[in-house]
Amino acid sequence: MKHLALAVSLIALAACGGPKQDAPVEAPVAETPPAETLLLPLPADTTADINAGDLAQRVKTLADDTFEGRGPGTPAGEAAAAWIGAEMARLGLQPGGDDGTYFQKVAMVNQTIDPAQSFLTFTAPDGTEMPTVLKEDSVIWTKHQDSKTISFAPSDVVFVGYGVVAPEYDWNDYAGQDVTGKTVVILVNDPGFATGDPDLFKGKAMTYYGRWTYKFEEAARQGAAAAIIVHETEPAAYGWDVVKNSWSGAQSDLVRSDGGADRALMEGWISRALAEKLAASAGEDFEAMKTAAKTPGFQAAPLTGLKASGEIVQTIENLDSRNVVGVLPGATTPDEYVLYTAHWDHLGKKTGQKTGAPGEDFYDDQIFNGAVDNATGSSALLELAEAFAAAPHDRSILFLSVTLEESGLLGSEYFAEHPTVPLNKIVAGVNMDGALPVGRTHNMVVIGYGASELEDRLAAILKADDRVITPDGKPEAGYFYRSDHISLAKRGVPMLYADGGEDKLEGGVAAGKAAAAAYTAERYHKPMDEYSDDWDLSGFTEDIQALYAVGEGIADSADWPTWYPGNEFEAARKESLASE
């Protein structure tokens, strides 16, 4: 067996991925498991070593049709959370949630629009009505939670480029324009991506300003009645199918204290083809508008004579979901924590969904199982918990399985706003989200490469095993801002988001990239994301072993890894630590 040799301050790990031991250590049995009836049994034969067989058991269970795609707030989805809590108990973790339980309650709202009564319509300068077709060229919703009907009268339409206000980049797409009560049309990503200029924003790498979440928030701050993003596959890093699947059906949100009054009345996406049609109706060329938008000094421009109006008729359902929290108390410094996190939720079950071509297996499949996204990360979390539970460590280890990631990182945001332990006592964290079963690789990919000293630790661990870190090959996709670690990072907690590599031992980079591209095109946010017994989890196993080593090295030291100087989250960390 090969071993993971660690850097100076790190302890060597056996190739099995757990603590050194003469024989596999059986997981301790919890005295008081959660008092919920489980829909599926817990595994009975897992061991403390990190291995593919145990991972496969957990992935297969969490991706089972029984959990109906793990939709937050649904009986089947919350049953998956109960299963994770019970598994934490079986492994010997102590409850880390509310009132001595494994669960942190997350109050949520499900909002479902009635497509037969809801609409977004544009009116050309000559009076021609241009209604959009929901799911075909538009997807719409509202964040307003206090009314079943939300509407806005015909409003002026303003093209605001990338919809960015960034003083540090001397950029303001809203300068000189009052968009109060108007409809703003916004481009995906940010100007740095559009130009490739390394001196503009962060060049090709997406900044937080490129995220759709920011664009809707900024449009609301500017007083817009409606905020519409133009979808394009390359800058979005996903196709229209993802937009259609992710933003149709019930949309989940945290309960808002103001009922959503601080957001635009309508938010949504439109297709590139529709955007071109709208621009042409106002005598403009959409591509020329895009070119202008990426130029410093861009000025937002009304689409003269074009009007937009819309209405949403919705059902509103108040529900509860939950984060699942377990902890292994440290032996010497139990008030300091190493954090591992992964989201348990997925898209759930969508009635009336047709996916694929008629006759294909998935045509009538309405369950979005989320095997890769993120039964893999949730299983890795439990696999790590089992490994850490086999031996004491100086610091505490906190395991956090969050809900509502697919709805905008809401579960992790709730935890960050209502932490079960002080955020300035979380020394560092590791996030796991979506591992492709592509077999062993020469590398691991660090999302948001160049962020913190956690990368140095991972690099040392991989080097000892003849592996390397590879920077994220698609920084323009903004993956660093698209998973739960960002909720903690924004508050200063150093977080590592490392994914499986693409440089396969068999087939090299070309094979790895092909597998990733196939997953994105064929299975990401589709019912096709299902578990198969044919999966090769050998590479995933090695990756989890490496992430174990990162956490163990921190848990058994007095080190406080930091953000690299100049990182956007460095100041927040310094402020947080100074508040002790």
C-alpha positions as CSV (number, residue, x, y, z in Angstrom):
1,M,0.0,0.0,0.0
2,K,1.2,3.4,-0.8
3,H,1.2,6.1,1.9
4,L,0.4,9.8,1.9
5,A,3.5,11.5,3.2
6,L,2.7,14.8,4.7
7,A,4.6,18.1,5.0
8,V,6.7,18.8,8.1
9,S,3.8,19.6,10.4
10,L,1.5,16.9,9.1
11,I,1.1,13.3,10.1
12,A,1.6,10.5,7.6
13,L,-1.6,8.8,6.5
14,A,-1.9,5.2,5.4
15,A,-3.2,4.7,1.9
16,C,-6.5,3.6,3.2
17,G,-7.1,7.2,4.1
18,G,-7.7,7.0,7.8
19,P,-5.5,7.1,10.9
20,K,-2.7,4.6,11.1
21,Q,-4.0,1.3,12.6
22,D,-3.2,-2.3,12.6
23,A,-6.7,-3.4,11.6
24,P,-9.8,-1.6,10.4
25,V,-11.6,0.1,13.3
26,E,-15.3,-0.4,13.4
27,A,-17.3,2.8,13.8
28,P,-18.7,3.5,17.3
29,V,-22.4,3.1,17.8
30,A,-24.3,6.2,19.0
31,E,-26.2,5.8,22.2
32,T,-29.1,8.0,21.1
33,P,-29.7,8.1,17.4
34,P,-32.1,10.7,16.0
35,A,-35.7,9.8,16.8
36,E,-36.9,9.6,13.2
37,T,-38.0,6.7,11.1
38,L,-35.5,6.2,8.4
39,L,-36.7,5.5,4.9
40,L,-33.6,3.6,4.0
41,P,-31.3,1.6,6.3
42,L,-27.9,2.9,7.5
43,P,-24.8,1.0,6.2
44,A,-23.9,-1.8,8.6
45,D,-20.4,-2.7,7.5
46,T,-18.4,0.5,6.9
47,T,-14.9,1.0,8.4
48,A,-12.7,3.9,9.5
49,D,-10.5,3.6,6.5
50,I,-11.5,5.8,3.5
51,N,-12.4,3.4,0.8
52,A,-14.4,3.3,-2.4
53,G,-16.8,0.6,-1.2
54,D,-18.1,2.7,1.7
55,L,-18.3,5.8,-0.5
56,A,-20.3,3.8,-3.0
57,Q,-22.8,2.6,-0.4
58,R,-23.5,6.1,0.8
59,V,-23.7,7.7,-2.7
60,K,-26.1,5.0,-3.9
61,T,-28.3,5.5,-0.9
62,L,-28.5,9.3,-1.0
63,A,-29.1,9.2,-4.8
64,D,-31.9,6.6,-4.4
65,D,-35.3,7.4,-5.9
66,T,-36.7,7.0,-2.3
67,F,-35.4,10.5,-1.5
68,E,-37.0,11.9,-4.6
69,G,-34.0,14.1,-5.5
70,R,-33.6,15.5,-1.9
71,G,-35.8,18.6,-2.4
72,P,-35.5,20.8,0.7
73,G,-38.7,21.0,2.7
74,T,-40.2,18.0,1.1
75,P,-40.9,14.8,3.1
76,A,-38.5,12.8,1.0
77,G,-35.8,15.4,1.0
78,E,-35.9,16.0,4.7
79,A,-35.8,12.2,5.1
80,A,-32.4,12.3,3.4
81,A,-31.3,14.9,6.0
82,A,-32.6,12.6,8.8
83,W,-30.6,9.7,7.3
84,I,-27.4,11.9,7.4
85,G,-28.1,12.8,11.0
86,A,-28.6,9.2,11.9
87,E,-25.4,8.2,10.1
88,M,-23.5,10.9,12.1
89,A,-24.9,9.5,15.3
90,R,-23.9,5.9,14.2
91,L,-20.4,7.1,13.6
92,G,-20.1,8.6,17.1
93,L,-20.4,12.3,16.3
94,Q,-22.0,14.5,18.9
95,P,-25.0,16.6,18.0
96,G,-24.0,20.1,16.9
97,G,-27.4,21.6,16.0
98,D,-30.3,23.1,17.8
99,D,-31.3,22.0,21.3
100,G,-29.0,19.1,21.5
101,T,-30.0,17.6,18.1
102,Y,-28.1,17.0,14.9
103,F,-30.3,19.6,13.1
104,Q,-30.3,23.4,12.6
105,K,-33.7,24.5,11.6
106,V,-33.8,26.6,8.4
107,A,-37.1,28.4,7.9
108,M,-37.8,28.5,4.1
109,V,-40.5,29.5,1.6
110,N,-41.4,27.6,-1.6
111,Q,-42.8,29.8,-4.3
112,T,-44.3,28.2,-7.4
113,I,-45.5,30.3,-10.3
114,D,-48.6,29.4,-12.3
115,P,-47.2,29.4,-15.9
116,A,-50.8,29.6,-17.3
117,Q,-51.3,33.0,-15.5
118,S,-47.8,34.4,-15.3
119,F,-46.1,36.3,-18.0
120,L,-43.3,38.6,-19.2
121,T,-44.2,40.6,-22.3
122,F,-42.4,43.2,-24.3
123,T,-44.0,45.8,-26.5
124,A,-42.0,47.1,-29.5
125,P,-41.9,50.9,-30.2
126,D,-44.4,50.3,-33.0
127,G,-46.9,48.8,-30.5
128,T,-46.2,45.1,-31.6
129,E,-46.7,42.8,-28.6
130,M,-43.8,40.3,-28.1
131,P,-44.9,37.9,-25.4
132,T,-42.2,35.5,-24.1
133,V,-42.7,31.8,-23.9
134,L,-41.9,30.5,-20.5
135,K,-39.1,27.9,-20.5
136,E,-38.5,28.3,-24.2
137,D,-37.1,31.8,-24.2
138,S,-37.7,33.1,-20.7
139,V,-37.8,31.9,-17.1
140,I,-39.2,34.2,-14.4
141,W,-39.8,34.3,-10.7
142,T,-40.1,36.7,-7.8
143,K,-38.5,37.0,-4.4
144,H,-41.6,38.7,-2.9
145,Q,-43.1,36.4,-0.4
146,D,-46.1,38.4,0.9
147,S,-48.5,38.3,-2.1
148,K,-49.8,35.7,-4.4
149,T,-49.9,38.1,-7.3
150,I,-47.0,40.4,-8.3
151,S,-47.2,42.6,-11.3
152,F,-45.7,45.7,-12.9
153,A,-47.1,48.0,-15.5
154,P,-45.4,48.7,-18.8
155,S,-42.0,50.1,-18.0
156,D,-39.0,51.4,-19.9
157,V,-36.3,48.9,-20.7
158,V,-32.7,49.9,-20.0
159,F,-29.6,47.9,-21.1
160,V,-27.2,48.2,-18.2
161,G,-24.4,46.1,-19.6
162,Y,-23.0,43.8,-16.9
163,G,-25.0,45.5,-14.2
164,V,-21.9,46.1,-12.0
165,V,-21.1,48.8,-9.5
166,A,-17.5,48.1,-8.4
167,P,-15.7,51.2,-7.1
168,E,-12.4,49.2,-6.6
169,Y,-12.4,48.7,-10.4
170,D,-13.7,52.2,-11.1
171,W,-16.7,50.7,-12.8
172,N,-20.4,51.7,-12.5
173,D,-22.8,50.4,-15.1
174,Y,-25.7,52.4,-13.6
175,A,-23.9,55.8,-13.6
176,G,-26.0,58.5,-15.0
177,Q,-29.1,56.4,-15.2
178,D,-32.1,56.3,-12.9
179,V,-33.7,52.9,-13.4
180,T,-36.3,53.2,-10.6
181,G,-39.4,51.4,-11.7
182,K,-37.8,50.3,-15.0
183,T,-36.8,46.9,-16.4
184,V,-33.0,46.3,-16.6
185,V,-31.5,43.9,-19.1
186,I,-28.1,42.5,-17.9
187,L,-25.3,40.5,-19.4
188,V,-23.8,37.3,-17.9
189,N,-20.4,37.3,-16.2
190,D,-18.3,40.5,-16.1
191,P,-16.2,42.7,-18.4
192,G,-12.9,41.0,-17.6
193,F,-14.3,37.7,-19.0
194,A,-15.6,39.5,-22.1
195,T,-12.3,41.2,-23.0
196,G,-9.8,38.7,-21.6
197,D,-7.8,41.7,-20.5
198,P,-5.9,40.6,-17.3
199,D,-5.9,44.2,-16.1
200,L,-9.7,44.5,-16.3
201,F,-11.4,43.1,-13.1
202,K,-9.6,39.7,-12.8
203,G,-9.2,39.1,-16.5
204,K,-10.8,35.9,-17.6
205,A,-11.6,34.7,-14.1
206,M,-15.1,35.6,-12.9
207,T,-15.4,37.9,-9.9
208,Y,-18.3,38.0,-7.6
209,Y,-19.7,40.7,-9.8
210,G,-20.2,38.2,-12.5
211,R,-22.6,36.0,-10.5
212,W,-26.3,36.2,-11.2
213,T,-26.9,36.5,-7.4
214,Y,-25.0,39.8,-7.3
215,K,-26.7,41.1,-10.5
216,F,-30.2,40.7,-9.1
217,E,-29.2,42.2,-5.8
218,E,-27.6,45.2,-7.4
219,A,-30.6,45.8,-9.7
220,A,-32.8,45.8,-6.6
221,R,-30.5,48.3,-4.9
222,Q,-30.9,50.5,-8.0
223,G,-34.7,50.4,-7.7
224,A,-35.5,48.3,-10.8
225,A,-39.0,46.9,-11.1
226,A,-37.7,43.9,-13.1
227,A,-34.2,42.5,-13.6
228,I,-33.6,40.2,-16.6
229,I,-30.3,38.4,-17.4
230,V,-29.5,37.4,-21.0
231,H,-28.4,33.8,-21.1
232,E,-25.4,32.8,-23.2
233,T,-23.8,29.4,-22.7
234,E,-20.1,30.3,-22.7
235,P,-20.2,33.2,-20.2
236,A,-22.7,31.4,-18.0
237,A,-20.8,28.1,-18.2
238,Y,-24.0,26.1,-18.6
239,G,-26.7,25.8,-21.2
240,W,-30.3,26.9,-21.3
241,D,-31.5,23.5,-20.0
242,V,-29.8,24.2,-16.7
243,V,-31.6,27.6,-16.5
244,K,-34.9,25.9,-17.4
245,N,-34.5,23.1,-14.9
246,S,-33.0,25.1,-12.0
247,W,-35.5,28.1,-12.1
248,S,-38.7,26.4,-12.9
249,G,-41.0,24.6,-10.5
250,A,-40.9,25.5,-6.8
251,Q,-38.3,28.1,-6.0
252,S,-37.0,28.0,-2.4
253,D,-35.8,30.9,-0.4
254,L,-35.1,31.8,3.2
255,V,-37.9,33.5,5.0
256,R,-37.2,37.2,4.4
257,S,-37.9,39.6,7.3
258,D,-39.3,42.2,4.8
259,G,-41.2,39.7,2.7
260,G,-38.9,40.4,-0.2
261,A,-39.7,44.1,-0.4
262,D,-36.1,44.9,-1.0
263,R,-35.9,42.9,-4.3
264,A,-37.2,43.7,-7.8
265,L,-40.8,42.6,-8.4
266,M,-39.6,40.2,-11.1
267,E,-36.3,38.4,-11.8
268,G,-35.5,36.1,-14.6
269,W,-33.5,35.0,-17.7
270,I,-34.1,35.4,-21.4
271,S,-32.4,33.7,-24.3
272,R,-29.8,35.3,-26.5
273,A,-32.1,35.0,-29.4
274,L,-34.9,36.9,-27.7
275,A,-32.4,39.6,-26.6
276,E,-31.4,40.1,-30.2
277,K,-35.0,40.4,-31.2
278,L,-35.7,43.0,-28.5
279,A,-32.7,45.1,-29.4
280,A,-33.6,45.0,-33.1
281,S,-37.1,46.2,-32.3
282,A,-35.6,49.3,-30.7
283,G,-33.2,49.9,-33.7
284,E,-30.1,48.5,-31.9
285,D,-27.7,45.7,-32.6
286,F,-27.3,43.3,-29.7
287,E,-23.7,42.4,-30.5
288,A,-22.7,46.1,-30.7
289,M,-24.4,46.6,-27.4
290,K,-22.3,43.9,-25.9
291,T,-19.1,45.4,-27.3
292,A,-19.9,48.7,-25.8
293,A,-20.7,47.1,-22.4
294,K,-17.1,45.8,-22.0
295,T,-15.5,49.1,-22.6
296,P,-14.4,51.3,-19.7
297,G,-16.7,54.3,-19.4
298,F,-19.7,52.3,-20.7
299,Q,-23.0,54.2,-20.2
300,A,-26.3,52.3,-19.6
301,A,-28.7,53.0,-22.5
302,P,-32.5,52.9,-22.8
303,L,-33.9,50.7,-25.5
304,T,-35.9,53.6,-26.8
305,G,-39.6,52.9,-27.1
306,L,-39.4,49.3,-25.8
307,K,-41.6,48.5,-22.9
308,A,-41.8,45.5,-20.5
309,S,-44.6,44.4,-18.3
310,G,-45.2,41.2,-16.3
311,E,-47.2,39.4,-13.7
312,I,-46.5,36.5,-11.5
313,V,-49.3,34.4,-9.9
314,Q,-47.8,32.1,-7.4
315,T,-48.5,29.7,-4.6
316,I,-46.6,30.4,-1.4
317,E,-45.7,27.6,1.0
318,N,-43.9,28.1,4.3
319,L,-41.7,25.1,5.1
320,D,-38.8,24.1,7.3
321,S,-35.6,22.5,6.1
322,R,-32.5,21.9,8.1
323,N,-28.7,21.8,8.1
324,V,-27.2,18.7,9.6
325,V,-24.4,19.3,12.1
326,G,-22.2,16.9,13.9
327,V,-19.0,17.5,15.9
328,L,-16.1,15.5,17.2
329,P,-14.8,17.4,20.3
330,G,-11.1,18.1,20.4
331,A,-8.9,16.6,23.2
332,T,-6.9,19.7,24.0
333,T,-8.5,22.8,22.3
334,P,-12.1,21.8,21.9
335,D,-13.2,25.5,21.3
336,E,-11.3,25.6,18.0
337,Y,-12.7,23.9,15.0
338,V,-11.7,22.4,11.6
339,L,-14.8,22.5,9.3
340,Y,-15.9,20.1,6.6
341,T,-19.0,21.0,4.6
342,A,-21.1,19.6,1.8
343,H,-24.7,20.2,0.7
344,W,-27.2,17.4,0.9
345,D,-30.0,18.9,-1.2
346,H,-30.7,18.7,-4.9
347,L,-33.5,19.8,-7.2
348,G,-36.1,17.3,-6.0
349,K,-38.9,16.0,-8.1
350,K,-40.4,18.1,-10.9
351,T,-43.8,17.0,-12.1
352,G,-44.5,17.3,-15.8
353,Q,-40.8,17.3,-16.6
354,K,-39.8,15.7,-19.9
355,T,-36.1,15.2,-20.3
356,G,-34.3,13.8,-23.3
357,A,-35.8,12.4,-26.5
358,P,-39.0,10.3,-26.6
359,G,-38.1,6.7,-26.1
360,E,-35.0,7.4,-24.0
361,D,-34.8,6.1,-20.5
362,F,-35.0,9.4,-18.9
363,Y,-37.8,10.9,-21.0
364,D,-40.4,10.4,-18.3
365,D,-38.1,10.6,-15.3
366,Q,-39.1,13.4,-12.9
367,I,-36.6,12.7,-10.2
368,F,-33.4,14.8,-10.2
369,N,-31.3,12.3,-8.2
370,G,-28.2,14.5,-7.9
371,A,-25.8,11.5,-7.6
372,V,-22.7,13.6,-8.5
373,D,-24.3,16.8,-7.3
374,N,-24.0,16.3,-4.4
375,A,-24.5,12.8,-3.0
376,T,-20.8,12.4,-3.6
377,G,-19.8,15.4,-1.4
378,S,-22.3,14.3,1.3
379,S,-20.9,10.8,1.3
380,A,-17.4,12.1,1.5
381,L,-18.4,14.2,4.5
382,L,-19.6,11.0,6.3
383,E,-16.6,9.0,5.2
384,L,-14.3,11.7,6.7
385,A,-16.4,11.7,9.9
386,E,-15.9,8.0,10.2
387,A,-12.2,8.3,9.7
388,F,-11.8,11.2,12.2
389,A,-13.9,9.4,14.8
390,A,-11.4,6.5,15.0
391,A,-8.9,8.5,17.0
392,P,-8.8,11.7,19.1
393,H,-7.5,15.0,17.8
394,D,-6.4,18.2,19.5
395,R,-9.0,20.5,17.9
396,S,-12.6,19.8,17.3
397,I,-13.8,18.7,13.9
398,L,-17.2,20.1,12.7
399,F,-19.1,18.4,10.0
400,L,-21.8,20.5,8.3
401,S,-24.2,19.1,5.7
402,V,-26.2,22.1,4.5
403,T,-29.6,22.5,2.7
404,L,-30.8,24.8,0.0
405,E,-27.5,25.0,-1.9
406,E,-29.3,24.7,-5.2
407,S,-31.5,27.6,-4.3
408,G,-28.6,30.0,-4.0
409,L,-26.3,28.7,-1.2
410,L,-29.1,29.5,1.3
411,G,-28.4,26.8,3.9
412,S,-24.7,27.8,4.3
413,E,-25.7,31.4,4.3
414,Y,-28.1,30.7,7.2
415,F,-25.4,28.8,9.0
416,A,-23.0,31.7,8.5
417,E,-25.6,34.2,9.8
418,H,-26.5,31.9,12.7
419,P,-23.3,29.9,13.4
420,T,-23.5,27.1,15.9
421,V,-19.9,27.9,16.9
422,P,-18.2,31.3,16.7
423,L,-16.9,31.9,13.2
424,N,-13.6,33.3,14.6
425,K,-13.1,29.9,16.2
426,I,-13.3,28.0,12.9
427,V,-9.6,27.7,12.1
428,A,-10.2,26.6,8.4
429,G,-12.6,24.7,6.3
430,V,-12.9,22.3,3.4
431,N,-15.9,22.2,1.0
432,M,-16.9,19.2,-1.2
433,D,-19.3,19.6,-4.0
434,G,-19.7,17.3,-7.0
435,A,-17.0,14.6,-7.7
436,L,-17.0,12.9,-11.0
437,P,-16.3,9.2,-10.9
438,V,-13.5,9.3,-13.5
439,G,-10.9,7.1,-11.8
440,R,-7.5,8.0,-10.6
441,T,-5.8,11.2,-11.7
442,H,-2.4,12.8,-11.4
443,N,-3.9,16.0,-10.0
444,M,-6.6,17.7,-7.9
445,V,-8.1,21.0,-9.1
446,V,-8.3,23.9,-6.7
447,I,-11.3,26.1,-7.4
448,G,-10.4,29.8,-6.9
449,Y,-6.7,28.9,-7.0
450,G,-4.4,31.5,-5.3
451,A,-6.6,32.2,-2.3
452,S,-5.1,30.8,0.9
453,E,-2.3,28.8,2.6
454,L,-4.6,25.8,2.6
455,E,-3.5,25.2,-0.9
456,D,0.1,24.9,0.3
457,R,-0.9,22.1,2.7
458,L,-2.8,20.3,0.0
459,A,0.1,20.7,-2.4
460,A,2.6,19.1,0.1
461,I,0.3,16.2,0.6
462,L,-0.2,15.6,-3.1
463,K,3.5,16.0,-3.9
464,A,4.3,13.2,-1.5
465,D,2.0,11.0,-3.5
466,D,3.4,12.1,-6.8
467,R,0.4,14.2,-7.5
468,V,0.0,18.0,-8.1
469,I,-2.5,20.8,-7.7
470,T,-3.9,22.2,-10.9
471,P,-5.6,25.7,-10.9
472,D,-9.2,25.7,-12.0
473,G,-9.1,25.5,-15.8
474,K,-12.3,27.6,-16.2
475,P,-12.0,30.5,-13.8
476,E,-14.4,32.4,-16.0
477,A,-17.2,30.1,-14.8
478,G,-16.9,31.5,-11.3
479,Y,-17.1,28.1,-9.6
480,F,-15.5,29.6,-6.5
481,Y,-18.6,31.7,-5.9
482,R,-21.0,28.9,-6.7
483,S,-20.7,26.6,-3.7
484,D,-21.2,26.8,0.0
485,H,-17.7,27.7,1.1
486,I,-18.3,31.2,-0.1
487,S,-20.8,31.9,2.7
488,L,-18.0,31.2,5.2
489,A,-15.3,32.9,3.1
490,K,-17.2,36.1,2.9
491,R,-17.0,36.2,6.7
492,G,-13.3,35.6,6.6
493,V,-13.0,31.9,7.3
494,P,-10.2,30.4,5.1
495,M,-11.9,27.8,2.9
496,L,-10.5,25.2,0.5
497,Y,-12.6,24.0,-2.4
498,A,-10.7,21.3,-4.1
499,D,-12.2,19.1,-6.8
500,G,-11.2,15.9,-8.6
501,G,-8.5,16.3,-11.3
502,E,-8.9,15.9,-15.0
503,D,-5.5,14.4,-15.8
504,K,-6.5,10.8,-15.7
505,L,-3.9,8.0,-15.2
506,E,-5.6,6.3,-18.1
507,G,-6.3,8.7,-21.0
508,G,-4.7,11.9,-19.6
509,V,-6.2,15.3,-19.7
510,A,-8.1,14.7,-22.9
511,A,-10.1,11.9,-21.3
512,G,-10.7,13.9,-18.1
513,K,-11.9,16.9,-19.9
514,A,-14.2,14.8,-22.1
515,A,-15.7,13.2,-19.1
516,A,-16.3,16.6,-17.4
517,A,-17.8,18.0,-20.6
518,A,-20.1,15.0,-21.0
519,Y,-21.4,15.4,-17.5
520,T,-22.1,19.1,-17.9
521,A,-23.9,18.6,-21.2
522,E,-25.8,15.4,-20.4
523,R,-26.3,15.0,-16.7
524,Y,-25.7,18.3,-14.7
525,H,-29.0,19.4,-13.2
526,K,-30.9,16.7,-15.1
527,P,-32.5,13.4,-14.1
528,M,-29.6,11.7,-15.8
529,D,-27.4,12.5,-12.7
530,E,-27.9,9.0,-11.3
531,Y,-25.6,6.5,-9.5
532,S,-24.2,3.5,-11.4
533,D,-22.5,0.5,-10.0
534,D,-20.0,1.0,-12.9
535,W,-18.6,4.1,-11.3
536,D,-14.9,4.2,-10.7
537,L,-14.4,5.8,-7.3
538,S,-10.7,5.1,-7.0
539,G,-9.7,8.7,-7.7
540,F,-12.4,10.1,-5.5
541,T,-11.2,7.9,-2.7
542,E,-7.6,9.3,-3.1
543,D,-8.9,12.8,-3.1
544,I,-10.9,12.3,0.1
545,Q,-7.8,10.9,1.7
546,A,-5.9,14.0,0.8
547,L,-8.6,16.3,2.2
548,Y,-8.5,14.2,5.4
549,A,-4.8,14.9,5.6
550,V,-5.3,18.6,5.2
551,G,-7.8,18.7,8.1
552,E,-5.8,16.3,10.3
553,G,-2.7,18.5,10.0
554,I,-4.6,21.5,11.1
555,A,-6.6,19.6,13.8
556,D,-3.4,18.4,15.4
557,S,-1.5,21.6,15.4
558,A,-1.7,25.2,16.7
559,D,-1.5,26.6,13.1
560,W,-4.0,29.2,11.8
561,P,-3.9,29.1,8.0
562,T,-4.6,32.4,6.5
563,W,-5.7,34.0,3.2
564,Y,-2.9,35.1,1.0
565,P,-2.0,38.8,1.3
566,G,-4.4,40.9,-0.8
567,N,-7.1,38.3,-1.0
568,E,-10.6,39.8,-1.1
569,F,-11.5,38.0,2.2
570,E,-8.3,38.8,4.1
571,A,-9.7,41.9,5.8
572,A,-12.8,40.1,7.0
573,R,-10.7,37.5,8.6
574,K,-8.5,40.0,10.4
575,E,-11.6,41.8,11.6
576,S,-13.2,38.6,12.8
577,L,-10.1,37.5,14.7
578,A,-9.7,40.9,16.3
579,S,-13.2,40.7,17.7
580,E,-12.3,37.9,20.2
